Amino acid sequence: MAANFAETLEHLQPEFEKISGHRLRAVVGSTGKLYAQIINGAPFDVFLSADQERPQRLVDAGLAVPASRFTYATGELILWTADETRDLGNGAKALAAQNFRKIAIPNPQLAPYGAAAQQVLEKLGLWQVLQGRIVMGENVGQTYSLVASGNAEIGFVSQSSYLSVSNGKQGVFWAPSTEDHAPIHQDAVVLKRAVKNPAAAAFVAFLKGDEAQTVLKRFGYREDDR
């Protein structure tokens, strides 16, 4: 499961287990790292990605059930700081001013939110300019921690990270225009080893249901272009 979805799933898991009678065991990591593990034979049943590309690659490679792939969430990218005195009202201006030592982003090679962050910085003409200030987390969770700990003053993370209960909605954020980066459509797919697994089928059905989608909205995921 992609790291940005970890706490959302924590809120979904008890209800799923209650109504289905199945136990859910989640493995959290960057989308790229989880994809590599699946390619190398990791015994997962369902892959919750933070992009559409890697689930489709698994289908193309014969490792996932084609008809099972669907978009379970559309994520929101934000520029966030734990410092409530920092002005991010105009994030583009704040980035251009470079009034910070370090900016954290998820690794674009591993995390779709990182790829989106790179696209925003490229659109603003700042990707090359800020190379000396960029620090990378392996995934959204690590990137959030880099900012929360003060190792970076600002960073690009998922809105779901900011809205998570454990993080307490601290700090302030700016949401770049969705026109400045590719949509973060997050797809799920059932892996071939679980094609006849009733627990996998039950979880996918649950994730598509109204109750799960209500929780997703609460954590900042969009439904309008799903």
SVG drawing of the C-alpha trace seen along z (x, -y; Angstrom):
<svg xmlns="http://www.w3.org/2000/svg" viewBox="-22 -36 45 55">
<polyline fill="none" stroke="black" stroke-width="0.4" points="0.0,0.0 1.3,-3.5 2.5,-5.4 0.1,-8.3 -2.8,-6.0 -1.6,-4.4 -3.6,-6.3 -6.7,-6.4 -6.5,-2.6 -6.1,-2.5 -9.5,-4.1 -11.0,-1.7 -9.5,1.5 -11.6,2.1 -14.9,1.7 -13.8,3.9 -12.7,6.6 -16.0,6.3 -18.3,6.6 -16.3,9.1 -14.8,11.4 -11.5,11.2 -8.2,10.0 -6.3,7.3 -2.5,7.1 -1.0,4.0 2.5,3.5 3.4,-0.2 6.0,-1.7 6.6,-3.9 4.8,-2.8 8.0,-2.2 9.5,0.0 6.3,2.0 6.1,2.5 9.7,3.8 8.8,6.2 5.8,7.6 7.9,8.0 10.3,10.0 7.7,12.3 6.5,10.6 3.3,12.5 0.9,9.6 -2.8,10.0 -3.9,6.5 -1.7,3.6 -2.9,0.1 -0.7,-2.2 -0.3,-6.0 -0.4,-6.0 -2.0,-4.3 1.1,-3.3 2.5,-0.6 -0.8,1.3 -1.1,1.3 2.4,2.6 1.6,5.5 -1.5,6.3 0.7,6.1 3.3,8.4 0.6,11.0 1.0,10.5 -2.4,8.8 -6.0,9.4 -6.9,7.0 -10.5,6.5 -9.7,5.8 -7.9,2.5 -9.8,-0.6 -9.1,-4.1 -9.8,-4.1 -8.7,-7.7 -7.4,-10.9 -4.9,-12.6 -4.1,-16.2 -0.5,-17.6 0.3,-20.4 3.3,-22.4 3.4,-22.2 5.3,-23.7 5.0,-23.0 5.9,-26.6 2.6,-28.5 4.4,-31.8 5.7,-31.1 3.6,-32.7 2.5,-30.2 -0.5,-32.2 1.2,-32.4 3.3,-29.3 4.8,-30.0 6.1,-33.3 7.4,-31.7 9.3,-29.1 10.8,-31.7 11.9,-33.8 14.0,-30.8 13.6,-31.9 14.5,-28.4 17.5,-26.1 15.9,-22.9 12.7,-21.7 11.6,-18.1 9.9,-16.1 9.2,-12.4 11.6,-10.7 10.1,-11.3 11.5,-7.9 9.6,-6.0 6.6,-8.2 4.0,-9.7 3.6,-12.6 7.2,-13.3 6.8,-13.2 3.9,-15.7 6.1,-17.9 8.8,-17.9 6.3,-18.9 5.1,-21.8 8.7,-23.0 9.5,-22.6 6.3,-24.6 7.5,-27.4 11.0,-27.2 12.5,-26.3 13.5,-22.6 17.1,-23.2 17.4,-26.3 16.5,-24.5 18.6,-21.4 21.0,-22.3 18.1,-22.7 16.1,-19.6 16.1,-16.7 14.2,-13.5 12.1,-11.1 11.5,-7.6 7.8,-8.2 5.2,-10.7 5.4,-9.6 9.2,-10.1 8.9,-13.4 6.3,-14.6 8.7,-13.6 11.5,-15.6 9.5,-18.7 7.9,-18.0 11.3,-17.4 12.7,-20.6 15.2,-18.9 13.5,-20.8 11.4,-24.0 8.9,-23.2 8.0,-20.2 5.6,-18.7 3.3,-16.0 -0.2,-14.7 -3.1,-16.6 -4.1,-13.4 -0.9,-13.6 -1.9,-17.1 -5.4,-15.9 -4.4,-12.8 -5.4,-12.7 -2.0,-11.6 -0.3,-14.6 -2.9,-17.0 -3.3,-19.4 -0.3,-21.4 1.3,-24.1 0.0,-25.8 -0.1,-24.7 -0.5,-25.8 -2.2,-23.7 -0.7,-24.2 -3.0,-24.3 -4.0,-20.9 -3.1,-22.2 0.5,-22.4 1.0,-18.6 -0.5,-15.4 -3.6,-14.2 -2.6,-11.8 -5.0,-9.0 -4.4,-6.1 -5.2,-2.7 -5.7,0.6 -5.3,4.1 -5.8,7.7 -2.7,9.7 -2.9,13.0 -2.0,15.1 -5.2,13.8 -7.6,14.2 -9.7,16.7 -9.1,15.2 -12.4,14.2 -10.7,11.7 -9.1,9.8 -12.5,9.6 -14.2,8.5 -11.6,5.8 -11.9,4.4 -15.7,4.3 -15.4,2.5 -13.0,-0.1 -15.5,-0.9 -18.4,-1.3 -20.0,-4.5 -18.6,-4.1 -15.0,-3.8 -15.4,-6.7 -16.8,-8.9 -13.7,-8.3 -11.5,-9.0 -13.1,-12.4 -12.5,-13.2 -8.8,-12.6 -8.6,-14.9 -9.0,-12.6 -11.1,-13.8 -13.9,-11.9 -14.9,-14.3 -12.6,-12.9 -12.3,-9.4"/>
</svg>
